[in-house]
Amino acid sequence: MSTWLIIAEELVTVDGAPSHRQVRVVRPLNGNKTREEALVELHKEAKNYTSDSLKRASTVVGRDSDGSFWVLPKNGNGHTSCNLRLIEQIRP
């Protein structure tokens, strides 16, 4: 069993400037969990997650083949994408 972190990787483009990537810890998963248990927690987080840059936009959430989730502006409106992923914490 491992300790897991849910992270958000966000690619933001503002007013035609070059895109930049922001990564932050959304929340740690307390207690030792198996990967499967952590994926269930990731799914719960993804259903309700909205990044700061997508707060005003209507969003759609989809699961990628690697188990991560994409939070995207609905109908392609906007210049932001956010990927929610699990990473295994190896050092506190």
C-alpha positions in Angstrom: 0.0 0.0 0.0 1.1 3.5 -0.7 0.4 7.1 0.0 -1.0 9.0 -3.0 -1.3 12.6 -4.1 -4.0 13.9 -6.5 -2.4 16.5 -8.6 -3.7 19.0 -11.2 -1.6 19.8 -14.3 -3.0 22.8 -16.0 -2.0 24.3 -19.3 -3.0 28.0 -19.5 -2.9 30.4 -22.4 -3.7 34.0 -21.7 -4.3 36.7 -24.4 -2.1 35.0 -27.1 0.9 34.7 -24.8 2.8 31.4 -24.9 1.1 28.6 -22.9 2.5 27.8 -19.5 2.1 24.7 -17.3 1.1 24.8 -13.7 1.2 21.8 -11.4 -0.3 21.7 -7.9 -1.3 19.2 -5.3 -5.1 19.1 -5.1 -5.1 16.9 -2.0 -3.2 14.1 -0.4 -5.0 10.8 0.1 -4.7 10.0 3.8 -3.8 6.5 4.9 -2.2 3.8 2.9 -4.3 2.9 -0.1 -4.0 0.5 -3.0 -3.8 2.0 -6.4 -7.4 0.9 -7.1 -8.7 2.6 -3.9 -6.8 5.7 -4.9 -8.3 5.7 -8.4 -11.8 5.6 -6.8 -10.8 8.8 -4.8 -9.5 10.4 -8.0 -12.7 9.7 -9.8 -14.7 11.3 -7.0 -12.4 14.4 -7.0 -12.6 14.7 -10.9 -16.4 14.7 -10.9 -16.5 18.0 -8.9 -13.2 19.6 -9.7 -12.9 22.9 -11.4 -9.5 24.7 -11.7 -9.3 28.4 -11.0 -9.0 29.3 -14.7 -12.1 27.3 -15.6 -14.4 28.6 -12.8 -16.4 30.8 -15.2 -16.5 28.2 -18.0 -18.9 25.3 -18.5 -16.7 22.1 -18.4 -16.8 18.5 -19.4 -14.8 15.8 -17.6 -13.4 12.7 -19.4 -11.2 9.7 -18.4 -8.0 9.1 -20.3 -6.6 5.6 -21.0 -4.0 5.9 -18.2 -6.7 6.5 -15.6 -6.2 10.2 -15.4 -9.0 12.7 -15.9 -9.3 15.7 -18.2 -11.3 18.8 -17.3 -11.9 20.7 -20.5 -14.0 23.7 -21.5 -17.3 22.5 -23.0 -17.6 22.9 -26.8 -13.9 23.8 -27.0 -14.5 27.4 -25.8 -11.5 28.7 -23.8 -7.8 28.2 -23.7 -7.3 26.0 -20.7 -7.0 22.3 -20.1 -6.5 20.5 -16.8 -5.4 16.9 -16.2 -6.0 15.3 -12.8 -3.7 12.5 -12.0 -2.5 10.3 -9.2 1.1 10.2 -8.2 2.7 8.0 -5.6 4.3 9.9 -2.7 7.7 8.5 -2.0 9.0 11.2 0.5 7.0 13.4 2.8 
